[in-house]
Amino acid sequence: MDTREKVKSLPLGGILDRYLAQGFLRIFFISLLVITSLYLIVEFFDRIGTLFDTGTSIGTTIRYFFYKTPLLLSRVIGFATLFSTLFCLGMLARTQETTAMRASGISVQRMALPLLILSVLICFFNFLWNESIAPLFAHRAQTIYRSEIKNRQQQSLLGTADIWIRGEGSFINVNYFDGSKNTLHGVTIFLLNRDFTLRGVVEIPTARWTGQRWEATQATEWRLSPNGNLFTRKSTAAPPIPETPEDFKLLARQGEEFTYFDLQKQISEMKNKGLDATSYEVDLQSKLALPWVSPLMVLIAIPFALRRQMSGSMALSFGAALIIGFSYWIVVAFSISLGRNGALSPWIAAWLPNAIFLMIGLFFYTADE
């Protein structure tokens, strides 16, 4: 067996694969640390006005960003994988190591195999991370921001669904708040006497924010008279809800604060109440689709990293990484927006960006022999 055959027959756990994997992982962890730090800095300056206006203490600020970090890690892991692939293979190409591998009969696909396997492992780790650590820490960060920074009290136990509000002489229940349309669905007002006995109920199918107050449509009011008789009448009175849409948005629990199975339960409860759960269905599919960004980025980055124009310049590799990464997230944001507005089904909205970039990646990957 000649030298080429020996190199081609190297096992996956062989010297070559360990060498490539070690180089990839070293750059991956450095990239993950740097990108997350930059993300935290951007987040800090984005919140700095609110932090100063509310007089937030340094301790509270540190705790908020500490609990925010796991979610940021899951968001930037795709960029870290992309940078790792471009820089790892780019440096090997610049030192002519990839040329030596090709001269020994090793194809681009064989060189990329350990990186692809590592990216799939990162994908599964990212999914597990998003199902365990990230939601708990994200919910805690949102609680700190709401109650300690913005000084708002928790009113909702289930995010934008099943909201309870204590009003003046009443308790108000809202089935669902639609943040995109500033609309409350299924509003029920329980009117109480001073001794907390029930004196009436008002049911409002929908209430819309006019910019200054909530406006009810087709409200029905039931009143109990002192002698126990029940009277019914139609009403157009504005619901006594002092909270604005911004208050509800601040108190809302986002999809990223749920685990996959919690989100499934939330969707089921909303559908049982006859509520539109499209936005949460898109978030549910996104929890499965977005972790695959790591293998996609590796697949796309490999041919770019091994091109002569890229391999000779780290600046070009960095620029290519930014263009590829931002292009992916722009397509994701656009597709998910269409899904939440009902223009695309939740499944298509979440998986379409992956399908597009998979085809692009396979085209360049198979073309670069």
C-alpha positions in Angstrom: 0.0 0.0 0.0 1.5 3.4 -1.0 1.5 6.6 1.0 -1.7 8.0 -0.6 -3.6 4.8 0.3 -2.3 4.9 3.8 -3.4 8.5 4.4 -6.8 7.9 2.7 -7.4 4.9 5.0 -6.8 6.8 8.2 -9.5 6.0 10.7 -11.8 8.7 12.0 -10.1 8.7 15.3 -6.6 8.8 13.7 -3.9 11.4 13.9 -5.2 13.6 11.1 -8.7 13.7 12.5 -7.5 14.5 16.0 -5.3 17.2 14.6 -8.2 18.9 12.7 -10.6 18.5 15.6 -8.2 20.0 18.1 -7.5 23.0 15.9 -11.3 23.5 15.2 -12.3 23.2 18.9 -9.5 25.6 20.1 -10.7 28.3 17.7 -14.3 27.5 18.5 -14.0 28.1 22.2 -12.0 31.3 21.7 -14.6 32.5 19.1 -17.5 31.7 21.4 -15.9 33.6 24.3 -15.0 36.7 22.1 -18.4 36.8 20.3 -20.4 36.4 23.5 -18.3 39.1 25.2 -19.0 41.5 22.3 -22.7 40.5 22.4 -22.8 41.3 26.1 -21.1 44.7 25.5 -23.7 45.6 22.9 -26.5 44.4 25.2 -25.1 46.6 28.0 -24.9 49.7 25.9 -28.4 49.0 24.6 -29.7 48.8 28.2 -27.5 51.5 29.7 -30.1 54.3 29.4 -32.7 52.3 31.3 -30.1 51.2 33.9 -29.1 54.8 34.7 -32.7 56.1 34.6 -33.9 53.6 37.1 -30.9 53.8 39.3 -30.2 50.1 39.1 -27.4 49.0 41.4 -24.2 47.4 40.1 -25.1 44.1 41.8 -28.4 43.9 40.0 -26.8 44.8 36.7 -24.2 42.0 37.1 -26.9 39.5 38.1 -29.0 40.5 35.1 -26.2 40.0 32.6 -25.1 36.8 34.3 -28.5 35.2 33.8 -28.7 36.6 30.3 -25.4 35.0 29.2 -26.6 31.4 28.6 -29.2 32.6 26.1 -26.6 34.8 24.3 -24.3 31.7 24.1 -27.0 29.7 22.3 -27.6 32.6 19.9 -23.9 33.1 18.9 -22.9 29.4 18.7 -23.5 29.4 14.9 -21.2 32.3 14.4 -18.5 30.6 16.5 -18.8 27.4 14.4 -18.5 29.5 11.2 -15.4 31.4 12.4 -13.8 28.2 13.6 -14.2 26.4 10.3 -13.0 29.4 8.2 -10.0 30.1 10.4 -9.0 26.5 11.1 -9.0 25.4 7.4 -7.8 28.9 6.3 -4.7 28.6 8.4 -4.0 25.1 7.2 -4.4 26.2 3.6 -2.0 29.2 4.2 0.7 26.9 5.5 0.2 24.5 2.6 -1.0 21.7 4.9 -4.2 21.2 2.9 -2.2 21.1 -0.3 -0.1 18.3 1.3 -3.3 16.4 2.3 -4.7 16.7 -1.2 -1.4 15.6 -2.7 -1.7 12.5 -0.5 -5.1 11.7 -2.0 -7.4 13.2 0.7 -10.4 14.9 -0.7 -12.0 18.0 0.7 -14.9 15.9 1.9 -12.6 13.6 3.9 -10.8 16.6 5.4 -14.1 18.1 6.4 -15.6 15.0 8.0 -14.3 15.5 11.6 -15.5 19.1 11.5 -18.9 18.1 10.3 -19.2 15.4 13.0 -18.2 18.0 15.6 -20.7 20.5 14.3 -23.5 17.9 14.6 -22.4 17.2 18.2 -22.5 20.9 18.8 -26.0 21.0 17.3 -27.3 18.4 19.8 -25.5 20.1 22.7 -27.1 23.4 21.7 -30.6 21.8 21.7 -30.0 20.3 25.1 -28.6 23.6 26.3 -31.8 25.4 25.1 -33.9 22.8 26.8 -32.2 23.0 30.2 -30.0 25.9 31.2 -31.0 28.7 28.7 -34.8 28.9 29.4 -34.4 28.9 33.2 -31.7 31.6 33.1 -33.6 33.7 30.5 -36.7 33.6 32.6 -34.7 34.7 35.7 -33.0 37.5 33.7 -36.5 38.7 32.5 -37.8 38.6 36.1 -34.8 40.7 37.3 -35.3 43.2 34.4 -39.1 43.5 35.1 -39.2 43.5 38.9 -35.9 45.0 39.9 -34.9 47.3 37.0 -38.3 48.4 35.6 -40.1 48.0 39.0 -43.1 46.2 37.5 -44.9 43.4 39.5 -45.6 40.0 38.0 -49.2 39.8 36.8 -49.1 36.8 34.5 -48.3 33.2 35.5 -48.3 32.0 31.9 -46.8 34.8 29.9 -49.2 36.3 27.3 -51.9 33.7 28.2 -54.2 33.5 31.3 -53.3 37.0 32.7 -54.9 38.1 36.0 -55.1 41.8 37.0 -56.4 43.3 40.2 -58.5 46.4 39.4 -60.5 48.9 41.4 -63.3 46.7 42.9 -62.7 44.0 40.4 -60.5 41.1 39.2 -59.8 41.0 35.5 -58.8 37.8 33.5 -57.4 38.0 30.0 -57.1 34.8 28.0 -54.4 36.1 25.7 -52.6 39.3 24.7 -51.6 39.6 21.0 -48.5 41.9 21.1 -48.4 42.2 17.3 -51.9 43.7 17.1 -52.1 45.2 20.6 -55.3 43.3 21.3 -56.6 41.5 24.3 -58.7 38.4 23.7 -61.2 36.8 26.1 -61.5 39.6 28.7 -63.6 38.7 31.8 -64.2 41.3 34.5 -65.4 40.0 37.9 -67.1 43.0 39.7 -66.9 42.7 43.5 -68.6 44.3 46.5 -66.6 45.6 49.5 -66.9 42.2 51.2 -65.5 40.6 48.0 -68.9 39.0 47.0 -69.7 38.9 43.3 -72.0 41.7 42.1 -71.5 41.2 38.3 -69.5 39.9 35.4 -68.5 41.6 32.2 -67.4 39.5 29.2 -65.5 41.2 26.4 -64.4 39.0 23.4 -61.8 41.4 22.2 -60.4 44.8 23.4 -58.1 46.9 21.2 -55.7 49.6 22.2 -56.6 52.9 20.5 -53.4 54.7 21.6 -54.9 56.1 24.7 -57.2 53.5 26.2 -58.7 50.0 25.6 -61.8 49.9 23.4 -64.2 47.0 23.9 -66.3 45.4 21.3 -69.6 43.5 21.9 -69.2 43.5 25.7 -71.9 41.7 27.7 -72.6 42.6 31.3 -74.4 40.5 33.9 -75.5 42.2 37.1 -76.7 40.7 40.3 -79.4 42.7 42.2 -79.6 42.7 46.0 -82.6 40.3 45.8 -80.6 37.8 43.7 -82.1 38.6 40.3 -79.8 38.5 37.2 -79.8 41.3 34.7 -78.1 41.3 31.3 -77.2 44.2 29.1 -74.9 45.1 26.3 -72.1 47.5 27.0 -69.5 49.5 25.2 -67.7 50.9 28.2 -63.9 50.8 28.2 -62.4 48.0 30.2 -60.9 49.3 33.5 -57.4 48.1 32.6 -54.7 50.7 33.5 -51.9 48.6 31.8 -50.8 49.6 28.3 -49.6 47.3 25.6 -46.0 48.1 26.6 -46.8 46.8 30.2 -48.2 43.6 28.8 -45.2 43.1 26.5 -42.8 43.7 29.4 -44.7 41.1 31.5 -45.0 38.6 28.6 -43.1 35.4 28.7 -41.2 34.9 25.5 -40.8 31.6 23.6 -37.2 31.5 24.5 -38.2 31.2 28.2 -40.0 28.0 27.6 -38.6 24.5 27.0 -39.9 22.6 24.0 -42.4 20.6 26.0 -43.5 23.6 28.0 -44.2 25.4 24.8 -46.2 22.4 23.5 -48.3 22.6 26.6 -48.8 26.3 26.2 -49.9 25.9 22.6 -52.3 23.1 23.6 -53.9 25.2 26.3 -54.3 28.2 24.0 -56.0 26.0 21.3 -58.3 24.5 23.9 -59.5 28.1 24.6 -59.9 28.8 20.9 -57.0 31.2 20.8 -54.6 31.7 17.9 -51.2 30.1 18.8 -49.5 30.7 15.5 -46.7 32.7 17.0 -45.9 30.1 19.6 -46.1 27.3 16.9 -43.4 29.2 15.0 -41.3 29.4 18.1 -41.8 25.6 18.7 -40.5 24.7 15.3 -37.7 27.2 15.6 -36.5 25.3 18.7 -35.9 22.3 16.5 -34.6 24.1 13.4 -32.2 26.7 14.7 -29.7 24.4 16.5 -28.9 23.0 13.0 -27.2 26.3 12.2 -23.8 24.8 13.3 -23.6 22.0 10.6 -25.0 24.4 8.0 -22.3 27.0 8.8 -19.6 24.3 8.6 -20.9 23.0 5.3 -20.9 26.5 3.7 -17.6 27.6 5.2 -15.5 24.7 4.1 -15.3 25.5 0.3 -14.8 29.2 1.1 -12.0 28.5 3.6 -10.1 26.4 1.1 -10.3 28.8 -1.8 -7.0 30.5 -2.5 -8.4 34.0 -2.3 -9.7 33.2 1.2 -6.9 31.1 2.6 -4.3 33.7 1.9 -6.1 36.4 3.9 -7.6 36.2 7.4 -9.4 39.5 6.7 -11.2 37.9 3.8 -12.1 34.9 5.9 -13.5 37.2 8.6 -15.5 39.2 6.1 -16.8 36.0 4.5 -17.9 34.7 7.9 -19.8 37.9 8.7 -21.6 38.0 5.3 -22.6 34.3 5.6 -23.6 34.5 9.2 -25.7 37.7 8.8 -27.3 36.5 5.6 -28.5 33.4 7.4 -30.0 35.4 10.3 -31.6 37.9 8.0 -33.3 35.1 6.1 -34.3 33.5 9.5 -35.8 36.8 10.8 -37.7 37.4 7.5 -39.1 33.9 7.4 -40.1 33.8 11.0 -41.8 37.1 10.6 -43.8 35.7 7.7 -44.7 32.7 9.8 -46.0 34.8 12.8 -48.1 36.9 10.4 -49.7 33.8 8.9 -48.1 34.2 5.5 -46.2 30.9 5.9 -47.1 27.8 7.9 -45.1 27.5 11.2 -43.2 24.5 9.9 -42.1 26.2 6.7 -41.3 29.4 8.4 -38.9 27.7 10.8 -37.2 25.3 8.4 -37.1 27.2 5.1 -33.9 29.1 5.9 -32.2 25.8 6.8 -33.3 24.3 3.5 -32.1 27.3 1.5 -28.6 27.3 3.1 -28.4 23.5 3.0 -28.8 23.6 -0.8 -26.2 26.4 -1.1 -23.8 24.5 1.1 -24.2 21.2 -0.7 -23.7 23.0 -4.0 -20.3 24.5 -3.0 -19.3 21.4 -0.9 -19.8 18.9 -3.7 -18.4 21.2 -6.4 -15.1 21.7 -4.5 -13.3 18.4 -5.1 
